[in-house]
Amino acid sequence: MMEYKKIIFCDSDVLFLGSIKGVLKSETALVACPDASFFRGNSRNRDTFVETKEQGILETFNAGLMVINTPLVDKDVFNTLLSYLDERVWQYVKTEHTDQFVLNKYFEGNVTQIPCRYNFLLGFSELFKKQTGVLPQEALVLHFNGSLKPWRAELSLKKLASIDEDMLWAINEWKTEAKRLGVSL
């Protein structure tokens, strides 16, 4: 990937509703949206990645959408990230978000955080609305973080009845886009 000047990384559970062109103009090394712990005013422990009120990684980000620019697209960065696969690094980790642990640990203090409308975490919709005033309907990218995915067959009517209205709206947006693209549901 060394021949690229920018890399856009996105999780497979995101839905683009608008242009992210504004983010692509950034020349900073790494651009990403804050994670929920940031919006709760917490940090994350450097060894376990558990959310804490104590000193830790302060400006944590969600790796669901990132723009990585030229300074980070090199073999040294790649090799350093690979070194994090050492079992000694992982002996204390207490998170399922292993990619975010590695990326937040390595890029601590070197991330330009962008508004949550570029990676709206639906699992934290109420928190995001409260802290930022951004509604899911204003998001450019919806992130179906958590276990509820709109393409899973287990979305029965009973389960849908217990889902909040923001998630129902987002599922409908996903289904509309899937239909537009010719994806059979």
Backbone as a ProteinNet text record, in pm:
[ID]
protein_1_A
[PRIMARY]
MMEYKKIIFCDSDVLFLGSIKGVLKSETALVACPDASFFRGNSRNRDTFVETKEQGILETFNAGLMVINTPLVDKDVFNTLLSYLDERVWQYVKTEHTDQFVLNKYFEGNVTQIPCRYNFLLGFSELFKKQTGVLPQEALVLHFNGSLKPWRAELSLKKLASIDEDMLWAINEWKTEAKRLGVSL
[TERTIARY]
81.1	0	85.5	212.7	302.6	280.5	217.9	197.8	79.5	2	-114.4	-79.7	-146.4	-125.9	-225	-340.6	-445.2	-509.4	-546	-620.8	-744.9	-858.7	-982.9	-1011.8	-1020	-1055.9	-1196.3	-1280.6	-1412.4	-1451.3	-1517.1	-1570.1	-1676.5	-1704.1	-1804.7	-1946.4	-1962.4	-2097.1	-2128	-2075.5	-2108.8	-2192	-2272.2	-2355.9	-2328.7	-2280	-2254.1	-2383.5	-2420.6	-2542.1	-2509.3	-2385	-2343.7	-2195.3	-2147.1	-2006.8	-1917.2	-1801	-1699.5	-1584.2	-1612.1	-1510.6	-1437	-1510.2	-1447.4	-1335.7	-1353.5	-1252	-1131.5	-1155.6	-1046.5	-951.3	-994.9	-909.6	-802.6	-822.3	-727.6	-592.8	-487.5	-351.9	-286.8	-361	-303.4	-290	-201.7	-166.1	-283.6	-364.7	-476.2	-598.2	-709	-834.5	-937.5	-1005.3	-1106.8	-1199.8	-1312.9	-1411.2	-1386.1	-1418.4	-1404.1	-1492.1	-1453.1	-1537.7	-1626.5	-1710.5	-1808	-1740.4	-1627.3	-1561.6	-1519.1	-1477	-1440.1	-1560.5	-1677.9	-1798.2	-1848.8	-1810.2	-1846.1	-1744	-1638.7	-1536.3	-1436.6	-1424.2	-1332.3	-1213.1	-1114.4	-1000.9	-1005.4	-902.4	-892.9	-755.7	-755.2	-632	-539.4	-412.8	-317.2	-288.6	-304.2	-273.8	-396.9	-510.1	-629.8	-730.5	-724.4	-816.9	-956	-965.2	-1090.7	-1114.3	-1238.2	-1274.2	-1254.1	-1194.3	-1162.5	-1168.9	-1184.7	-1177.8	-1033.8	-947	-807.4	-726.5	-601.6	-511.3	-498.9	-507	-493.6	-487.1	-528.1	-535.4	-657.4	-636.4	-745.4	-836.2	-781.4	-862.4	-873.2	-949.7	-965.4	-1061	-1039.7	-1121	-1178.2	-1285.1	-1345.3	-1284.2	-1242.7	-1174.1	-1270	-1399.1	-1497.7	-1480.3	-1426.2	-1393.9	-1269.5	-1167.1	-1041.6	-988.7	-924.7	-849.9	-704.5	-624.6	-482.5	-404.1	-319.4	-245.4	-100.3	-31	104.1	201.5	212.2	313.8	299.1	179.2	158.1	160.3	173.1	173.3	318.7	383.4	520.5	550	662	696.9	725.8	782.3	811.7	683.7	582.8	454.2	394.9	396.9	343.5	414.5	546.8	623.2	599.3	587	558.2	420.7	322.5	188.8	192.6	269.3	283.2	347.3	437.5	503.8	403.9	291.3	187.6	118.8	148.7	92.8	163.8	267.5	341.4	247.7	249.4	157.3	174.6	292.9	313.4	228.6	203.4	119.5	-24.6	-65.8	-207	-244.5	-148.4	-179.7	-275.4	-285	-372.9	-495.8	-502.7	-610.4	-744.8	-841	-974.8	-1081.7	-1059.2	-1155.1	-1171.7	-1288	-1311.3	-1271.9	-1242.7	-1210.2	-1059.1	-1005.7	-861.1	-800.6	-869.5	-816	-807.5	-909.5	-909.1	-804.1	-781.6	-677.2	-541.8	-507.7	-377.8	-365.9	-467.8	-460.9	-457.3	-539.4	-539	-407.8	-352.7	-226.1	-112.5	-107.1	1.7	-10.2	-131.5	-150.2	-190.3	-175.9	-214	-153	-240.9	-196.9	-169.5	-184.3	-155	-275.2	-393.9	-516	-589.5	-632.6	-720.2	-862.6	-931	-1067.7	-1165.2	-1258.9	-1357.6	-1496.5	-1594.6	-1729.4	-1789.1	-1872.8	-1929.9	-2024.2	-2062.4	-2149.5	-2077.2	-1943.7	-1866.1	-1853.4	-1900.1	-1897.7	-1993.9	-2122.3	-2223.9	-2248.1	-2205.6	-2217.3	-2360.1	-2437.7	-2578.9	-2600.2	-2507.2	-2517.8	-2507.7	-2461.4	-2448.1	-2525	-2632	-2709.6	-2751.9	-2805.9	-2851.4	-2735.3	-2622.7	-2504	-2456.9	-2449.1	-2401.8	-2496.7	-2626.8	-2724	-2710.9	-2696.3	-2686	-2558	-2445.5	-2316.5	-2285.9	-2341.8	-2304.4	-2421.8	-2543.2	-2660.5	-2682.5	-2597	-2609.6	-2708.5	-2803.2	-2901.2	-2853.2	-2896.5	-2856.8	-2894.6	-3006	-3052.6	-2959.6	-2872	-2774.5	-2638.6	-2624.8	-2496.7	-2466.4	-2340.2	-2294.8	-2258.9	-2221.2	-2188.5	-2253.8	-2336.3	-2395.9	-2313.3	-2286	-2207	-2295.2	-2324.3	-2405.6	-2316.9	-2257.1	-2169.6	-2255.2	-2199.1	-2275.8	-2326.9	-2409.5	-2453.1	-2568	-2643.5	-2758.8	-2714.3	-2731.3	-2695.2	-2820.7	-2845.8	-2970	-2979.7	-2870	-2872.6	-2889.4	-2890.6	-2905.3	-3050	-3070.2	-3204.4	-3284.8	-3218.1	-3291	-3367.1	-3372	-3449.1	-3598.9	-3653.7	-3795.6	-3879.3	-4006.9	-4096.7	-4089.5	-4077.2	-4069.2	-3945.2	-3832.6	-3708.7	-3716.3	-3773	-3785.5	-3868.4	-3965.2	-4052	-3975.4	-3862.1	-3786	-3669.8	-3654	-3542.5	-3583.3	-3489.9	-3522.4	-3544.5	-3608.7	-3650	-3532.9	-3419.3	-3302.3	-3251.9	-3246	-3200.1	-3300.4	-3427.8	-3529.7	-3515.2	-3494	-3474.3	-3350.7	-3241.1	-3116.6	-3132.4	-3203.1	-3227.8	-3306.9	-3405.1	-3484.8	-3397.8	-3305.9	-3213.6	-3126	-3077.8	-2993.9	-3073.2	-3196.1	-3279.3	-3312	-3337.2	-3364.1	-3243.3	-3124.6	-3002.5	-2973.2	-2995.1	-2973.2	-3066.5	-3189.1	-3287.1	-3244.9	-3200.6	-3155.1	-3038.3	-2953	-2837.2	-2868.6	-2993.4	-3032.9	-2996.6	-2970.4	-2937.9	-3068.2	-3077.8	-3201.5	-3199.7	-3311.9	-3321.3	-3395
-119.1	0	125.6	111.2	225.5	324.9	283.2	373	468.2	449.4	534.6	651.3	765.5	883.9	887.4	826.8	819.9	682.6	636.4	510.8	539.3	497.8	507.6	368.4	357.1	230.6	245.3	145.9	146.2	3.3	-9	-138.5	-183.1	-311.1	-364.2	-334.6	-282.9	-254.3	-104.5	-32.3	108.9	130	234.8	272.3	418.8	446.1	583	645.5	756.6	828.3	958.6	999.5	1124.5	1122.7	1233.3	1246	1268.4	1208.4	1232.2	1315	1383	1461.5	1558.7	1618.8	1712.7	1650	1526.2	1454.8	1421	1394	1355.9	1471.7	1593.5	1710.1	1723.5	1658.1	1668.9	1609.5	1678.7	1630.2	1573.1	1572.5	1515.2	1364.6	1306.3	1165.7	1068.7	1087.5	996.4	1076.7	1049.2	1117.8	1012.2	1033.4	938.4	1009.5	945.9	1001.1	946.8	1026.3	978.6	857.8	777.8	665.2	708.9	619.4	653.1	694.1	633.4	669.5	816.4	865.1	1005.9	1095.1	1059.1	1140.1	1129.6	1023.8	1012.5	1081.5	1137.5	1208.8	1116.8	995.7	896.7	873.3	804.8	759.8	607.9	547.8	401.6	361.8	258	206	162	199.7	168.4	19.3	-57.7	-201.3	-287.3	-249.9	-334.4	-280.2	-150.8	-77.4	-66.3	-92.3	-76.7	71.9	113.8	253.7	287	405.3	442.9	594.3	637	780.4	819.3	719.8	744	779.9	819	854.3	737.8	768.2	666.7	732.6	659	715.8	806.8	936.4	1033.7	1045.6	1071.4	1096.2	969.9	874.1	748.9	766.9	684.6	695.4	559.1	564.5	442.9	417.7	296.2	262	226.6	254.1	220.8	295.2	416.5	494.5	575.5	554.4	627.7	669.4	784.6	826.4	831.4	752.8	739.2	805.4	901.9	977.6	933	983.5	942.5	915.2	1000.3	974.2	838	782.1	654.3	534.3	559.4	449.7	413.5	351.9	307.8	179.5	118	-12.5	-5.5	105.4	116.7	112.7	186.9	185.7	45.3	-15.1	-150.1	-249	-245.9	-339.1	-315.7	-190.7	-161.2	-214.8	-193.9	-247.5	-400.4	-463.6	-609.7	-654.6	-573.1	-610.5	-615.7	-548.3	-551.4	-687.8	-775.4	-910.3	-998.3	-946.9	-1019	-1051.8	-1175.4	-1218.5	-1140.6	-1084.2	-1005	-877.3	-823.6	-704.5	-738.3	-860.6	-900	-963	-990.4	-1063.6	-990.3	-858	-782.1	-722.1	-734.4	-672.1	-732	-644.4	-686.8	-628.9	-636.2	-581.2	-674.6	-667.3	-739.7	-654	-528.4	-433.6	-430	-542.2	-554.4	-459.6	-438.1	-344.5	-204	-164.2	-31.3	-19	-126.2	-124.6	-94.5	-171.1	-154.4	-14.4	28.3	157.6	274.3	268.2	375.7	380.3	264.8	259.7	318	276.4	321	469.2	512	648.4	748.7	711.9	801.7	940	1040.3	1178.5	1224.5	1137.3	1171.7	1155.3	1170.6	1153.6	1286.2	1323.2	1438.4	1386.6	1428.2	1379.7	1467.9	1402.1	1469.5	1447.6	1526.8	1515	1375.2	1338.1	1202.6	1178.1	1279	1253.9	1173.5	1165.3	1085.3	938.4	906.2	767.3	762.1	773.4	779.9	640.1	617.9	486.3	466.9	387.2	369.9	307.7	226.8	167.8	270.7	390.6	498.9	622.9	600.1	708.6	813.2	769	864.2	947.2	883.5	953.4	1057.4	1017.5	1108.8	1227	1200.6	1309.4	1406.3	1351.6	1434.3	1518.9	1458.2	1526.6	1618.3	1586.3	1662.7	1733	1688.3	1744.5	1689.6	1597	1538	1422.4	1422.7	1314.7	1213.4	1088.7	990.3	1034.7	1104.7	1151.9	1257.1	1314.9	1413.5	1351	1224	1155.6	1133.7	1137.5	1103.9	956.4	899.2	756.5	701	597.6	527.3	403	377.3	260.4	170.7	52.5	-44.5	-120.9	-46.8	-109.9	-192.3	-293.7	-380.8	-503.4	-579.2	-707.6	-696.2	-589.1	-574.4	-526.3	-612.7	-580.9	-594.1	-501.5	-504.4	-620.2	-682.6	-791.2	-928.9	-934.8	-1063.6	-1108.7	-1234.3	-1291.1	-1287.6	-1281	-1287.9	-1160.6	-1064.8	-943.5	-972.8	-1042.3	-1076.1	-956.4	-962.7	-854.6	-832.7	-943	-932.2	-853.1	-883.9	-814.1	-667.9	-645.2	-508.4	-421.7	-481.2	-406.5	-351	-412.3	-367.5	-274.1	-241.2	-158	-11.3	75.7	218.7	276.6	391.7	449.3	490.4	530.3	564.1	441.6	328.8	206.6	159.9	171.1	134.4	220.2	349.2	438.5	395.3	366.2	327.2	195	100	-28.1	-4.1	83.4	116.3	180.9	268.2	330.5	223.9	130	23.3	-60.1	-95.6	-177.5	-102.9	26.6	107.6	107.1	124.8	126.2	-12.2	-116.7	-252.5	-281	-238.7	-258.3	-180.7	-55	27.3	-37.4	-106.6	-172.9	-311.5	-355.3	-485.3	-601.8	-576.3	-682.4	-746.4	-877.4	-944.4	-959.9	-929.7	-933.5	-1056.1
0	0	0	-11.1	-2.7	-116.3	-226.4	-339.6	-321.2	-216.3	-192.1	-101.2	-125.1	-41.7	73.5	53.8	155.9	150.9	267.5	276.5	359.2	306.9	382.7	436.3	567.5	629.4	685.5	658.1	721.9	757	871.3	912.2	813.2	811.9	720.3	766.7	887.2	938.5	940	840.7	827.1	701.6	704	590.2	559.7	439.2	397	348.1	411.1	372.3	299.9	306.3	243.8	215.2	164	125.4	247.2	243.6	346.5	287.7	179.6	109.4	202.1	296.1	388.7	470.3	510.1	588.4	501.3	374.9	284.7	256.3	282	259.6	367.2	479.8	590.2	550.8	588.2	561.8	688.1	799.8	921.3	905.4	982.9	964	978.5	1081.6	1105.4	1147.9	1084.4	1112.6	1151.5	1266.2	1312.7	1410.3	1437.7	1532.1	1672.3	1772.8	1910.7	1938.2	2035.9	2077.7	2194.1	2239.6	2344.4	2475.1	2510.3	2637.2	2636.1	2522.4	2509.1	2540.9	2487.2	2509.6	2653.2	2722.8	2864.4	2953.9	2894.1	2970.8	3036.2	2985.8	3043.1	2952	3004.3	2924.7	2921.1	2864.7	2862.6	2916.6	2997.8	3053.6	2940.3	2948.1	2840.9	2826.1	2932.8	2925.6	2898.1	2958.2	2946.1	2845.5	2816.2	2730.5	2793.1	2922.3	2995.5	3017.9	3003.4	3026.5	3174	3199.4	3336.5	3354.3	3477.3	3509.4	3544.6	3560.6	3596	3471.3	3493.8	3384.9	3286.6	3159	3055.4	2919	2817	2682.6	2681.8	2665.9	2681.3	2560.1	2446	2327.4	2243.6	2293.9	2221.8	2104.7	2003.1	1882.9	1845.5	1767.2	1714.7	1577.7	1552.7	1428.2	1315.1	1331.5	1228.8	1098.8	1105.7	986.4	1017.5	937	954.9	818.5	814.6	696.7	740	671.9	705.3	591.9	628	527.7	518.2	418.3	379.5	494	596.7	699.7	768.8	767.4	836.4	743	615.3	518.8	488.5	585.3	561.9	638.9	605.8	663.2	812.1	859.5	1003	1085.9	1042.2	1112.6	1108.2	991.1	973.9	1066.5	1068.6	1151.9	1301	1340.8	1481.4	1520.4	1434	1462.5	1471.1	1384.9	1391.4	1522.1	1575.5	1700.4	1816.4	1801.8	1905.4	1912.6	1820.8	1825.1	1927.4	1986.4	2090.4	2206.4	2251.8	2358.3	2488.3	2510.4	2632	2630.8	2512.7	2500.6	2537.3	2507.4	2519.8	2653.1	2738.7	2861.7	2954.5	2944.5	3034.3	2964.3	2833.9	2757	2795.7	2822.1	2865.5	2772.8	2644	2548.5	2429.7	2368.8	2244.3	2124.6	2149.4	2043.3	2021.7	1980.6	1970.7	1868.2	1757.1	1657.8	1716.1	1788.8	1849.7	1958.6	2032.1	2134	2069.4	1967.1	1900.3	1840.8	1769	1701.1	1799.5	1904.3	2003.7	2080.9	2110.5	2184	2098.8	1973.7	1886.5	1850	1815.7	1764.9	1872.6	1998.6	2108.3	2090.1	2093.9	2081.9	1940.1	1842.3	1703.1	1611.4	1667.1	1589.7	1584.7	1466.8	1454	1463.7	1568.4	1587.6	1511.4	1446.8	1363.5	1422.5	1381	1437.5	1419.1	1515.1	1515	1398.3	1323.8	1208.2	1100.1	1109.1	1014	1057.2	1175.6	1224.6	1343.5	1313.6	1418.5	1473	1597.3	1660.2	1709.6	1636.6	1669.5	1806.7	1852.6	1985.9	2097.7	2063.5	2161.2	2115.2	2045.1	1987	2089.9	2202	2304.4	2359.5	2385.3	2434.4	2332.5	2206.5	2102.5	2087.3	2087.9	2075.4	2193	2312.3	2432.7	2432.5	2397.1	2406	2287.3	2169.5	2050	1983	2012.8	1945.9	1806.5	1763.5	1630.4	1636.2	1544.1	1532.1	1428.2	1438.6	1337.2	1195.4	1182.1	1051.6	991.4	1073.7	1026.4	998.2	1026.4	1008.4	860.7	828.3	693.5	685.3	799.8	808	934.5	916.3	1030.5	1058.5	1184.2	1223.4	1310.2	1259.8	1332.9	1431.2	1524.4	1623.2	1719.3	1774.4	1863.1	1788.4	1854.6	1798	1698.2	1700.7	1612.3	1474.1	1375.9	1238.2	1151.8	1063	984.9	885.9	850.7	754.1	819.2	949.2	1016.9	1014.8	989.9	976	1105.9	1220.7	1347.8	1382.7	1291.6	1317.3	1299.3	1392.5	1388.3	1430.8	1408.4	1450.1	1600.8	1676.5	1822.2	1863	1801.4	1834.3	1789.8	1672.7	1623.3	1717	1784.4	1874.6	1994.9	2029	2146.2	2110.2	1983.9	1938.4	1941.9	1980.6	1987.9	1847.7	1844.8	1716.8	1628.4	1687.2	1605.8	1530.5	1599.1	1533.7	1428.5	1457.6	1357.7	1232.7	1252.8	1139.3	1059.3	1128.9	1062.5	986.3	1045.2	977.1	849	856.9	738.7	630.9	672.1	576.1	510.1	589.8	535.2	435.4	471.6	382	253	262.7	143.9	51.2	107.9	27.8	-31	47.2	-3.6	-122.2	-108.7	-217.3	-340.3	-321.5	-433.3	-507.8	-433.3	-492.6	-548	-528.5	-581.9	-491.8	-365.7	-271.6	-224.6	-239.2	-195	-44.5	16.8	162.4	208.7
[MASK]
+++++++++++++++++++++++++++++++++++++++++++++++++++++++++++++++++++++++++++++++++++++++++++++++++++++++++++++++++++++++++++++++++++++++++++++++++++++++++++++++++++++++++++++++++++++++++

